[in-house]
Amino acid sequence: MGLSVTTTRQYRARAVLTGLAMTAGLLQAAPVLAQSKPFAGQSNASAEEAPRYKRLPAPSLNFYGTSGLIDMPSAEMQPDGQWSTSFSWFAGQSRYNLTFQATPWLSASFRYNGIRDLSGTAFSTYYDRGFDVRARLWREGHWRPAVTIGLQDFAGTGVYASEYIVATKSFDTPALGSGRSPGRLKVTAGLGWGRLGTYGALGSLAGNRTGFTPGGTGGSLSTESWFRGDVAPFGGIEWEINDRWGLKAEYSSDAYLAESRDSGIFERRSPLNFGLEYQWTPGTRIGAYYLYGSELGITAQIQLNPKHPRVPMQVPALAPVLPRNQWATESAHWGQDWAQSSASKRQVRDLVAEALKSDGLTLEAITLSGTEVELRYRNNRYRSETLAAGRAARLIANVLPPSVETFRLVPVRRGIGLSTTVLRRSDLEALEFVPDAPDALAAVSTVTNAAPLAADAILSEELYPAFSTSVSPYSSQGYFDPDQPFRLDLGVDFAASYTPAPGWRIAGAIRQRLWGNIANGRASNSVLPHVRTDQAEYAQHGTTLNNLYVSRHWQPGRNTYARVTAGLLESMYGGISGEMLWKPAASPLALGVEGNYVRQRAFDQRFGFRDYQTFTGHASAYLELGKGYVAQVDAGRYLAGDYGATFSIDRTFKNGWSVGGFFTRTNVSAADFGEGSFDKGFRFRIPLDWMLGKPSRNSFGLTIRPTQRDGGQRVAVPGRLYGSVRAAHRLSLTEQRARFWE
């Protein structure tokens, strides 16, 4: 439904355009009324991805946090991008699980286990970490079951190590009770090795496998044991009665030898397990179970999907682009004499700045000719650079003189022009209400490298110098201490920044810890220099100077970006850091090099330093793989003086969710590295606008390592180049092209 509106901005547009026309002897009027675009505050993509409660939102999880029955796996996969967290408990065994569906056919899990009174260990509760990976070999068909192959606890000490191949077939059934959708019966059967081959074995494959090694460093891949030794069948059924209730029954091939036979934690009387589960909300599921003929168990599951925001994004609708032929009706209106007047161009700059400001964008500079405009703007509001570009284009289309046909849109961050999107104003006018407008506009526009600022550019008079402050909560985590698996500090950051000129920034933050227990963590036992393992020592002080630095960002040449940062870079290190990045706007490949000379800060995190100092540096390669995936390799020297490389892959969703994993191998031996053998972990970042439904560039995230050691560690430098540069380059802009019209 359209709505005719007259806005203050449009009245002002008429006033300024009229003044320009009088100055140049051109037009006497400009558009006053515009019909609002029918827009409900939510993009088409968001509407299509909104969750629908038809049946259970996703396959249920087993006690290991992966798609499955109770203790056994199934062949099902979660929806693409699903992020699942779960907790399970029975017989003194607790499992905290995190699972990410990285692709439609591949998932990865991280698990933290606690086993009470386990024989052969020195702890009353033995804590252990483990990783799982599952790959679907083929989808379920009309007659064909889905088949998945999996590795369980393949890089830990091996307490739950096993491999399996499993098939699942589902059948629709009538809904019972108050359910609003059909039920479903799922039948699962599989073969397991390792833990899943210890009961009812059919035979043994060639080769021996290593068993559980409590107290070992873990972290190594025992490939020589995979799919070796005894193999046993398992299976079961799951009946989704309706969209709320589910029943499960399974035959388990895990004899629980270490827990029942060796440790006497519980008595395993039967291989049969039974469970009842309830879907409390579309993303929350709970269950109760009777296990192994003697034990009761429970689970709680929470599932989130980045594609399905809890609150639909509400973006205020813009007035649509009013075609010029509807208001510039005389040939004199299209004249270009206005562009010869400095006063007229400054009037246009002020009008454009006001239009951008009304939508949370900031004018950096503008270059005008009779037929072309280059708009340099700062986007501090919208996470999507495509969305910001679309809104900037439509805002200026309603205020620029009618002779301006070509738009060159240059987003600017930290004083650097990131890219140039070139489009025609007439295409905006023609395509706004076309059903396939995103694809059509992408076909007739281009993304190129940002050129240097033109000599005749008119700068904003309001930006420099600039001073800003912020107050925000912070949290600092400590993981997997055997005495207390999770430690946490909470407090407040008081931050300030000063920007004297484009590209320059002076910034700092004072941190006030309000509560926490990281200071009570265990002391480091590392044989390497303690570059990261003295976390407890750094947490002893309540008021600290978290960072204080000066930085400069600039473009030294075509396709290249540069950064220099000096000062107190982070809570543990101060020094000087330099970086160069080569990244053409149209290329998926980027190459970078960084060098840092740093000194370790004093534990009180004021202005003092400790004796340890070092040089670190890395050469980096980044490759955009499409669909939000970015692969990265960093090779060089780390904080402890070790040499090696870090391999990582991250997936960023269109709404800003980011999930990734990494591992680092250096010349430090597993024995010297200590527990975990080598550095590895995963990270995620959740955008605030995904939760709040309001535009924001802020987000929060965590990096979780199975254990924090000193090998393979890098200094944390604020303002590294690649992330902000990539977000405004062609592949990212193209993948989010639908957001241009939001």
TORTORKOL-491429 format. One record per residue: y, x, z of N, C-alpha, C in turn; residue in three letters. Coordinates in steps of 0.05 Angstrom, whole numbers, plus 5000, padded with zeros to 4 digits. Each point is the difference from the previous one (the first is absolute). Example, Ala and Ser with C-alpha at 12.3 -4.5 7.8 and 13.67 -1.06 7.14 Angstrom:
BEGIN
488652645156502449825000502450185000ala 502149934986502450165001502249855014ser 
This chain:
BEGIN
497650175000502449835000502550185000met 501849964981502450164999502249895018gly 501850165007502249935018502550134990leu 502149844994502550114991501750095024ser 500750265000501550105022502450164990val 502050025016502350184995500350185024thr 499950264996500050195022502750145001thr 500650105024502550155004500050244982thr 497650134997499950234983500749944971arg 499149764991500749934972502949944996gln 501349875021502849954998501550264999tyr 499150205017501350264999499650144973arg 497649964989499450114974502049904979ala 500549735001501949894981502750125004arg 500850035025502750115005500350284989ala 498050175006500250274991499850024970val 498149854988499850014971502549894986leu 501249805012502449904989502250215001thr 500150155022502050215002499550224979gly 497450064996499450204980500849914972leu 499449744996500749894973503050014995ala 501549935021502950014997501050284995met 498750205014500850274996499450104972thr 497749934990499150094974500749814977ala 501249775007500749814980497649854989gly 497949965017497549884989499749725010leu 498149955019499349735006501649895023leu 500249745002501549865020498349865020gln 497450024997498349865020497350145000ala 498549945021497350115003498249795012ala 497450045001498349795009500549935029pro 499949735006500549915027497549885011val 498649844986497649865010497550124989leu 497950015015497450094991497949845014ala 497949954985497849845011498050195014gln 499449945025498350175015497250004989ser 498850235000497250034991498149855019lys 498249844990498149875018498350205013pro 500450055025498750225014499649925029phe 497650025010499449905027500050235020ala 501150234992500050225019497550165001gly 498249954980497450155000499350054972gln 499150244994499350084973497549854991ser 499649994973497549884990497650155009asn 500350275001497750165009499349935029ala 502049975017499449945028498749735002ser 500949804984498849745001497250004992ala 499450164979497250014990498250145020glu 501150195015498350155019499849875027glu 501549785005499949875026497249925007ala 499050055024497249945007499549705000pro 497749924990499149735000497549985017arg 499949805017497849985019497949824988tyr 498350114983497949844987497450035015lys 499050245003497750055017500850255017arg 498150125012500650235017501650204983leu 502250105010501850164984498850254989pro 498050115012498850254990497250025012ala 498350174988497450045012500350105029pro 498249905017500150075028499150295003ser 500650115024499550295005497650025020leu 498750234998497850055020501150175023asn 498350095017500850155024501350274993phe 499650104975501250254991502649964985tyr 501049754999502549954987499949984970gly 497650004988499849974971498749734994thr 500349914975498849754992497050005006ser 499149795015497250015008499249765016gly 497650035012498849795016500950045029leu 498250115017500750065028500150305004ile 497750135000499950295002499450134972asp 499249844981499350094974502249944979met 500150164979502149964979499149794980pro 501949904985499449834976501250144976ser 499649884976501150124976502849904993ala 501149825016502649884994502250205003glu 502249954986502450165002502349815010met 501850115015502449855008501949964976gln 501949825002502049984979501450264996pro 500950064976501350254994502450035018asp 500350245012502250065017499749915029gly 497849875006499749895028500050225020gln 501349965023500150185022498849865024trp 497750105010498549865021499950175025ser 500549885022499650135026498149835016thr 498250135014498049845016499150165024ser 499149855020498850115024497349865005phe 498050165006497449895007498950135025ser 498449855015498950115025497349875005trp 498150175008497549905012498650245014phe 498749945022498350205014501550265006ala 502549975010501550245007501050164976gly 499949894976500950144976502449854989gln 502250144997502449884988500750144974ser 500949854980500750114974502649884991arg 501950184995502649924990500150094970tyr 500449814982499750054972502549944984asn 500650174980502149954981498850034972leu 500449804983498850004973502249934980thr 500050154978501949944978498549974974phe 500549784986498849954974501850144979gln 499450254994501750164983500249904972ala 497849914989499949884973498149765002thr 499849834979498149785002497150085004pro 499450254995497250095002499550225020trp 502150105014499750225018501549945026leu 498750055023501349975026499450245017ser 501750065019499750225019500649905028ala 498650125019500349915028500350245018ser 501549965022500150205022499249855025phe 498450135017499049875024500250195024arg 500649895023500150145025498049865019tyr 498050155008497849895016500150095029asn 499249845017499650075028497249915009gly 498350195009497349945009499650095029ile 499549825017499750075029497350115006arg 499950225016497650115011498150104978asp 501150124979498450104978498750265008leu 497450024998498650245007500850244983ser 500250245012500750244986502950064998gly 501749835012502950055000501050045028thr 502450115003501050075027502049785010ala 500249784985502049805007498649745009phe 501349865019499049745007500149804977ser 502150034984500249854974500550214978thr 498250004981500150204978501749874978tyr 502250134993501749904978499550164975tyr 500049864977499550144975501449864978asp 500750154978501449884977498150024976arg 500449814982498350014976501449864976gly 499250084976501149894976497749884984phe 500649774987498149874982501349984972asp 498449984979501049944974497849834986val 500949804985498249814986501049964972arg 498149994981500749964972498249794988ala 501249804988498449794987499150094973arg 497449984995498950084974500449784979leu 499749755007500649784982500649755016trp 501549824987500849755012497749805000arg 500449805016498149785000500449844975glu 497749924987500149834976498749735006gly 499549854979498849735004497250025012his 498550194990497350055011499850265015trp 501850184994499850275010501550035027arg 498850145020501550055025501950234997pro 502050015017501750235002498450235013ala 500550254991498550235011502150215008val 499750115025501950195010498450245012thr 501150244997498850235013502050115020ile 499150095023501850085021499150245016gly 502050155009499650235019501449935026leu 498550015022501049925026500150255018gln 502350045013500450235018499250264986asp 501150044976499150224983501550265006phe 502150005017501550245005500650045029ala 498349905018500350035028497850175012gly 499449965025497850145013497349874993thr 500149774988497549874990498849805019gly 501549915020498849815019499149744987val 501449914979499349764985499450064971tyr 499450254993499750084973497749854986ala 500649894977498049864984501049964972ser 498249934982500649934973498549744993glu 501049864981498649754993500749914972tyr 498349834989500549854976499249725006ile 501849814993499749725010500949814978val 498649774999500649794981500649745015ala 501949844990500749745012500449804978thr 498849765004500449774982500949765016lys 502049864989501149775014499549744985ser 499949785015499549734989501849805014phe 501349834985501649795012498349795014asp 501049905022498649785015502049795008thr 499249765005501949795009501450085026pro 502549935003501450065025499149805022ala 499850095024499349835022502350005020leu 500149805017502049985021502749944988gly 502150135012502849954992500950184978ser 498350164988500850194980501249864975gly 501950124988501449894977499050124973arg 498050175001499150134976496950035002ser 498750054977497150045000499250235018pro 497549995010498950225015498850204980gly 498850215011498750204983497850145015arg 497850044987497750145011499850274986leu 499950215016499850274989497450135009lys 498550114981497550135006500350304994val 499250175019500450294998497450145005thr 499450214984497650175004500850284991ala 498950205015500750274993498050205010gly 500450264993498550225010501950205013leu 499150115024501750185014498650265007gly 501650215002499150275009501550085025trp 499250215013501350085024499749805022gly 502249925014499849795021498849754989arg 500549934976499049754988497150044989leu 498850225005497250044992498250075023gly 500849935024498550085024498149785010thr 500049764989498249795009498749874975tyr 497449995001498549874978500150154974gly 499950275001500250164976497749944980ala 500749994975498049974979498850264991leu 501450225005499150264992502350205003gly 499750234988502050215003500550144973ser 502550064994500750154977500050295006leu 499750174979499850295005502550105014ala 499550205017502250135014500349905028gly 501250165017500649935028502949955003asn 500749865021502849955005500750095028arg 502550105003500950085026500749755017thr 499550025026500549775017502750025014gly 500349835020502449995016500350275016phe 502550114999500550255014502449975019thr 499549895024502249975019501250275007pro 502750005002501450245008500650194976gly 499049934976500650164977502949964991gly 500950174981502749964990500349774982thr 497849924986500149774982501850064976gly 500449794984501950034977498750104975gly 497750125001498750104976498449794986ser 499750034973498449814985497250104998leu 498149855012497250085000498649894975ser 500950094977499049904975497050044997thr 499050225012497150054997498349805014glu 501249835017498549795014500249734988ser 501949964982500549734989497549904985trp 499349755006497749874987497450165003phe 499750135023497650155006498749885024arg 497450065003498649915024499049714997gly 499449885023498849735000501949804988asp 498949804985501549794988498849735009val 501749825009499049755012501649764988ala 498749764998501449774990501649865023pro 502149864992501549835018500949764984phe 500949795013501049774986500849785019gly 501049784988500849775017501449794983gly 501049805014501449784987502549945015ile 502049904986502549905012500649734988glu 500549815017500649734991502949945009trp 501849994981502749905005499949704999glu 499849885024499749715001502349854987ile 502450095006502449904988502150225002asn 502649934998502150205000500650105028asp 498549925020500550095027497650145013arg 497749884997497650095015498050154982trp 498750205011497950144986497750085018gly 497650004990497650085014498850244986leu 498950195016498750244989497450055013lys 498150104985497550105010499150244983ala 499050215014499250244985497650135012glu 498750164983497950185008501150284998tyr 500150145023501350275001497950224998ser 500750204984498350244997500950235017ser 501849965019501050215018498449975027asp 498550215006498450005025501650075025ala 502550094996501750095023498450195018tyr 498950214988498450185015501650155021leu 502450104993501650155019500949835023ala 500549744995501149835021497849875016glu 497949914988498049855015497750185009ser 498950164983497750175008500950245016arg 502150154991500750255013501949965024asp 501849804998502049975021499649765018ser 498349814991499649775017502449825003gly 501850004981502449845002499349704998ile 498149944983499149724999497150004990phe 498749785003497249984991499949844974glu 499050144979499849874974497349864998arg 500049745001497549855001499349884973arg 502049974982499649854975501850114978ser 499250004975501850074978501949784991pro 499849765013501549774991502649975015leu 502149944986502649955011501149734990asn 501549865017501149744993502949995009phe 501749854984502849995007501349744991gly 502149935014501749774994502950104998leu 501449944977502750104996501949774994glu 502550045008502049794997502550124987tyr 500949884978502450094986502449875014gln 501350145018502149895016502549944983trp 500850194984502149974981499150134974thr 501549974978499150134975499650305003pro 501450135019499750295003498750095026gly 498949815016498950075026497249865003thr 498050165008497349905002498850115026arg 498549845014498750095025497049924998ile 498350155015497249944999498650075026gly 497749865005498350055023497150024989ala 498450185013497450074988497950055022tyr 497549964991497750075017498550224984tyr 499750245013499250234985497550135011leu 498250064983497650165006498449895023tyr 500049745003498349865020500850045028gly 502450135005500750065028503050015007ser 501750014979502850055005501849794988glu 502349965012502249844989502150184988leu 501349924979502150154988502349834990gly 502350124996502349864990501550164979ile 501549874982501850134982502649854998thr 502150144992502549884993501050154975ala 500949844980500850124975502749904992gln 501750184990502649924989500250124972ile 500749834981500150094972502849944989gln 501250204988502649974987499850094971leu 501649884983500050084972502950044991asn 500750244991502850044992501049814979pro 498249894984500749814979500949735011lys 499349955025500549735012501850035024his 502650004996501950035023499749765019pro 500350065025499949795020502449804997arg 502350114992502349834995501050054971val 500049804983500950044972502850125000pro 500450194981502650134998502149804992met 502249995015502249834994502450174990gln 500549994974502250154988502049804989val 502550015010502049804991500250004969pro 500249764989500249984971502750094990ala 500050144977502550074987500849784981leu 502649984995501049844978498950124974ala 499149834982498850114975502250124982pro 499050174981501850124981501049784981val 502649974998501149804982500650134973leu 498649924979500450124974503050014992pro 500850234989502850044994501049804979arg 498349924982500949814979500849735011asn 499449955026500849755011502850015013gln 501150245004502650025012501950194985trp 498950194986501750184983499949894972ala 501649794994499649854976501950084977thr 501850195005501950084979499550304995glu 500650084976499550284992501750195017ser 502349915009501750185016498850065027ala 498249825009498750055026498250254999his 499150074977498050224997501450274995trp 502550025002501450254995499450215021gly 500550254993499450225017502550165010gln 502349884996502450155007500250045031asp 498849825015500150035029498950275009trp 498150114985498750255008501850244997ala 502449964988501950224997501950025024gln 499849805018501849995023498650095025ser 501050215013498850095025500249795022ser 502249855000500349795020498049784996ala 499549934975498049794994497250085008ser 499450254995497350105007499650015030lys 502150075015499849995029499749725010arg 501349804987499649725007497049924996gln 498950094978497249944994498250135022val 500650255006498550145021500049845026arg 502449905009500249865024498549734999asp 500149874977498549754997497050055002leu 499050214986497250065001499150085028val 501750165014499350085028499849755018ala 501849814996499949765017497549834994glu 499349994974497649854992497550125012ala 499850264998497650145011499949975030leu 502350035013500149995029499049725010lys 500649794985499149745008497049975002ser 498650194987497049995000498850245014asp 501550145015498950225016499850264984gly 501150024976499950254984502850135002leu 500150264995502450155003500750164975thr 502449974990500950154977500550295007leu 498750184985500650295003502150084980glu 499649934974501950084979499549824976ala 502049984983499749844976501550144977ile 498750014977501250114976500249784979thr 502349954990500549774982501150094973leu 499049864980501250024973500249714990ser 501049964976500349734990497449854997gly 497850154995497449864995497850085019thr 500550195019497850115016501050045028glu 498149975020500650065027497750165012val 500650215014498050145017500649945029glu 498249865013500449915028498250175018leu 501250155018498650155020500349855026arg 497749925011500149845024497950095020tyr 500549935025498350075022498649755010arg 497450015002498349775009499150065028asn 501349885020499250035028498749745011asn 499549814982499049745010497249944990arg 499450054974497549904988498050244998tyr 497649945008497950214998499350064971arg 500149794983499350034972502550094984ser 499850234987502250094983500249824975glu 497849884991500249814978501649755007thr 499449905024501549765009502950075003leu 500750235011502850085003501450034972ala 498650124981501150034973500549734987ala 498149825003500449734989502349855011gly 500450025026502249865012502750144993arg 500050264999502450144992500849934972ala 498149984982500649944972501249724998ala 498849805014501049734998502749965014arg 500450155021502649985014502350104982leu 499650234987502250114984500249854974ile 497949884990500149844975502049775002ala 500449905025501849775003502950085006asn 500550275002502850085006501150204980val 498450134983501150194982501349874976leu 502050124987501249894976497849964979pro 500449804983497849924981499350214979pro 501850194995499450214980497850195009ser 499550025026498050195010497249894995val 498550144983497449914992497750165012glu 500450275003497850175009500450075030thr 497849955015500050065029498350255004phe 501050195015498550235008500050005031arg 497849935012499749975029498850255012leu 501450125019499150255012499949975030val 497649965012499849995029500550285011pro 501450025023500750255012498950015028val 498850225008499050045027500750285009arg 501350035023500850265011501750154979arg 501649864985501850124981498850074974gly 497449944996498650074975499649754983ile 500750024974499349794982497050024993gly 498549795005497150014998498949954972leu 501249824985499149934973502249834988ser 499749944974501849824986498449794986thr 500549755007498949774986502049904980thr 499450004974501849924979499149734989val 501849805000499449744990502549884988leu 499549794984502249864987500749755015arg 502649955002500949765014499149754985arg 499950014974499149764984497149945006ser 498450205006497249955008499949865027asp 501750075018500149865026500649714996leu 502049954983500949724995497849844986glu 498550134983498049854984497449955015ala 499350185018497350005010499749895028leu 502249945014499849935028498149775006glu 500049804983498349775005497549994982phe 499450224987497650014983497650045018val 497749864996497750035018499050285004pro 500050164978499050275002502350205001asp 502149935014502450175000499550285010ala 498450055021499650285009498850174978pro 498049914986498850164979501950034976asp 501449794994501850014977502350195005ala 501150005024502250185006499050295001leu 497650045011498950275001499650124972ala 499449824981499650094972502550094987ala 502349905008502550064986501950175017val 499150105023501550185017498650275002ser 501450205009498850275003500850125027thr 498350185009500650155025500050294992val 502250145005500350284994501050155024thr 500350264997501050165022503049945004asn 500950035025502849965006501650244991ala 502149964985501750224991501950075022ala 501250244998502150075020502349805000pro 501349985022502249825003502250064979leu 500949804985501950054979502750085012ala 501450164984502650105010502049785004ala 499849784984501949785002499049775017asp 497950065017498949795018502149945021ala 500149745007501949915021498349975026ile 500650175020498450005024500949775019leu 498149935017500749815021501950145020ser 501949855010501950115019499349955029glu 497649875004499349915026497650155012glu 498750184985497550115009500250265016leu 501850174993500050275013502850055012tyr 500050125023497650065017499049755013pro 497550015009498749765012498650085026ala 500149835019498850055026498449755008phe 497550045009498449775008498350075024ser 499349795015498450035024497849795000thr 497950055015497949805003498550045026ser 498949795010498350015024497449864993val 497850135004497449894992497850085019ser 498049845004497750085017498350214986pro 498650155015498050194989497549995016tyr 497950094988497450035014498750264990ser 498750135018498550254994497249975011ser 498050064983497349955008498450275004gln 498149985017498150225003497249885000gly 498250104983497549884995497650175009tyr 497949865010497350115002499750225021phe 501650005020499650165024497549895014asp 497950165005497649895013500649875027pro 502050095014500749885026501449734996asp 501549974979501349754994500549994970gln 498449834986500050024971502749944986pro 501749855013502549934988502350045020phe 502050164992502350045016502549924984arg 502149925015502349884986502550065016leu 502150084986502750025010501849794986asp 501749875015501949814989502850075009leu 501949964982502850065007501949904979gly 502450125001502249924982501250254987val 500649984974501450204985502949924996asp 501850185006502949964994500750204978phe 500549894976500450174977502849974989ala 501050214987502649994988499950194975ala 501749934980500150174976502950004990ser 500750214987502650044988499750104972tyr 501249864981499850084972502750074989thr 500750254999502850084992500549984970pro 497850024983500350004971497349944988ala 499949924974497449944988498050225003pro 497749945009497850195003499950145027gly 502150005015500150135026499549805022trp 498650105021499449835023499650175025arg 501349915021499550125027498949785017ile 497750045012498749795015498650115024ala 499649835020498550075024499249765015gly 498250035019499049785016499350105028ala 500949855020499250055028497949805007ile 497950105012497649835007499849975030arg 499849755009499649955028497349865004gln 498250155013497449885007500349825024arg 499049764997500249805022497349975015leu 497850044985497449975013498050154983trp 497950105014497950124984498150185017gly 497850084987498150175014499050234982asn 501350064978499250234984500250265016ile 501950015018500450245016497650065018ala 498249815004497650045016497650084984asn 500450054974497850084983498950275006gly 497750064988498650255006501550244987arg 499750235013501350244990498550104975ala 501450144983498850104976498050225006ser 497850004985498050215002499750154973asn 502049974983499950114973500250315001ser 498450134983500150294997502150084980val 501149804984502150054981502749985015leu 502250094988502649955012500449705004pro 501149935023500249725008502449874985his 499649954975502249894984500249705003val 497949865008500149715004498549905025arg 498450165012498349905022501350015027thr 502650085002501449995025501649745003asp 498949794989501549745001500649925029gln 498150045018500549925028502350155012ala 500350264993502350155010502749904990glu 500149924975502449894989500749725011tyr 498049875012500549735010500849995029ala 500550235012500650015029502949925006gln 501750004980502949955005500949734989his 501649865016500749734993502249974979gly 502050185001502349994982499950254983thr 499849964973499750234983501849974975thr 500550224987501450004974497850014979leu 499549774988497749994981500550164975asn 502449994989500850174977503050014998asn 500950204986502950044994500150194977leu 500949914977499950164976502249934980tyr 500450184982501849954977498350044975val 500549824980498450024975501849954976ser 499150114978501349954975497949944978arg 500549784985498349934978501750014974his 498850114979501550004975498150044976trp 501149984976498450034976501050264986gln 498550215001500850254987499850004970pro 498449824989499649994971498549754992gly 499449984974498649774989497249985013arg 499349775009497349945012499550145026asn 501950135011499650165025501749895022thr 498950025024501449925025499650225021tyr 502050025017499950225020500949905027ala 499050135021500849945027500050255017arg 501950025018500150215020500649865027val 498550065020500349895027499950225020thr 501949995019500050215021500749875027ala 498850105021500549915027497549945015gly 500149825019497749925015498649784984leu 497950084985498849834980498449775012leu 498750055023498249815012499850075030glu 498349855014499850055029498950275007ser 498350124983498750255007501150244985met 501649974978500850224984502949984991tyr 501350234998502650024988500050234981gly 501949994981500150224980501449904975gly 499250124977501249934975497749934980ile 500549804984498049914980501449954974ser 498750094978501049964973497849884982gly 500849834982498049874982501249964973glu 498350034979500749944973497849814989met 500949804984498149814989500749964970leu 497950024983500349934972498649734996trp 501549804991498949734997501649854978lys 499150014975501249834979499649715007pro 502049844993500049725007497749854987ala 499250094976497949864985497250125003ala 499850205017497450145003498649935026ser 497449964999498549955025499550255016pro 500650234989499550265013502650115012leu 499750125024502250145012499050265012ala 501650205000499350265012502250095019leu 499250115022502050085020499250265014gly 502050125013499550245016501949985024val 498950085023501549985025499550255016glu 502150115013499850225018501449945026gly 498850085023501249955026499850255017asn 502250085012499950215021500749865026tyr 498149985018500349845024499350155025val 501149915022499450115027499349775018arg 498150045018499149795017502149955022gln 500649745004502049935020498950015028arg 501850025019499250005028499049725008ala 498350005020498749745008502049795008phe 502450085011501949805008501649884977asp 499650104976501249894975503049975002gln 501250215010503050024999500750204978arg 501350215007500850204979498550265002phe 498150025019498550245003497650024981gly 498950254998497850054982497950175015phe 497649984991497850175010499850254982arg 498150175005499750254985498749964973asp 498549784996498449984975501849924977tyr 499850164979501549944975498250074977gln 500549864978498250034976501449904975thr 498950094977500849894974497849834989phe 500649774991498149834987501149924973thr 498349954981500849914974497749884984gly 500749824982497949864985501049954971his 498250024982500449904973498549734998ala 501349804989498949735000499949884972ser 497949844996499849854975499549715008ala 501549824987499849715005499349864974tyr 498249815001499249854976499849715006leu 501649844986499949715002497749904983glu 498149865013497549914987500249724990leu 502249865006500349724993499149825022gly 500949755000499349805020500750095028lys 502050175003500950085026498750255012gly 498050114986498650245010501550254992tyr 500250185020501250274995498150215012val 499250194984498450225010501850255003ala 499550155021501750235006498350245009gln 500750234992498850255008502250195009val 499850115024501950205011498450255007asp 500850224988498650255005501950215010ala 499350145022501750215010499450085028gly 502050085015499750115027500949805021arg 498449975021500549805021501250135025tyr 500649835019501550095024498550215016leu 497349985001498550205016499550254984ala 501150034977499650244983497649984982gly 498649775000497649974983500949914972asp 498350074981500549944972497949804990tyr 500949814983498149804990501549794984gly 498749764999501149784984499549735014ala 501849824996499749725010499749824976thr 498049835001499549804979500549725012phe 501549844987500649735010500249804978ser 499549755006500449784982501149775016ile 502149874989501349785014500249774980asp 499949765011500449764984502449855012arg 502049954984502349855008500049734986thr 500149785015500049744988502949924992phe 500249804984502649924989502049925022lys 499049915023501749915022500650235020asn 499150244994500650235017497850095019gly 497949855003497750095016499050264988trp 499250185017498950264990497750085017ser 497750074988497650095014499050254985val 499250205015499050244987498250175018gly 498850194988498350195015500550284990gly 499250205016500450284993498050185014phe 499650234989498550215014501150274991phe 499750205018501050274995497850205005thr 499650184982498150225004501650264998arg 499750175020501450265000497950225006thr 501050255002498350225006499250025029asn 500749805017499150005028497249895000val 498250145014497249915002499849755017ser 497849864997499649765017499950075029ala 498950245007499850085028502850055011ala 501750134985502750065009501749745000asp 499649834981501549754999499449835025phe 497449995007499249845023499049734992gly 500149825019498949734996501249874975glu 498249904982500849884975499650184976gly 499850265004499450204979502450054981ser 501449794992502350034982501849765004phe 502550024991502049795004499649784980asp 500149755010499649774982501149765015lys 500449784986500949765013500949804979gly 501349795010501049794983502749915011phe 501549874983502749915008500649734987arg 501749855013500949754989502949955008phe 501349844984502849925006500349714992arg 501249855019500449714997502949944998ile 501049884979502949944997500749775018pro 502450015012500949795018500549744984leu 500950024975500649764985497449844994asp 497750145000497449864997499549815023trp 500950085024499549845024502349805005met 502550084993502349835007500749814978leu 499350064975500849834978502850034991gly 501450225010502850054993500250284988lys 501750054980500250264988500650225021pro 498650224998500450235017498650244988ser 501150235003498850254991498550145023arg 500149895024498850125023497049945001asn 498550175013497149975003499150165023ser 497549955008498950175021497150074992phe 499150235009497450094992498850205019gly 497550074995498550195017498450184982leu 499650245010498050194989498050055021thr 497549944994497850035020498150214991ile 499650205017498050214996497749965020arg 497650054991497849995020500450185023pro 501350234995500750185022502450164991thr 501950055018502350164993499550305007gln 499850164979499650295004502350154987arg 499750275000502350164990499750104971asp 497649984989499650094973501149794980gly 501150094978500949834978502449825007gly 501850105017502349845009502550094985gln 501749804994502650054987502349905017arg 502350124995502449915014501049744988val 501149825017501149744991502950044994ala 500749974974502850044991501149744992val 502349915010501249754991501150024972pro 499749784985501249984973498650154978gly 497350035003498650124977500449834975arg 499850134977501049894975498349794986leu 497450055000498349854980500149705005tyr 499749915024499849715005502349844990gly 502550095006502349854991500550024970ser 499450234989500350044971498049824984val 497550015008498049854986500549704999arg 501149895022500449715002501849894979ala 501750174988501949904980499350104972ala 497650104996499250104974498449794985his 499450064975499149794982497549865008arg 497950145009497549875006500349805024leu 501550095020500449825023501749764992ser 502150044984501749784991498449814983leu 498350114982498549824982497949845015thr 498750125020497949865014501249775016glu 502550025007501349785015502049844983gln 499550004973501949874982500549715006arg 498049865012500449715006502249975021ala 500650205016502049975021502850034990arg 500350074974502750034989501649745002phe 498549774999501349744999500149865027trp 499350145021500149875026502949985010glu 
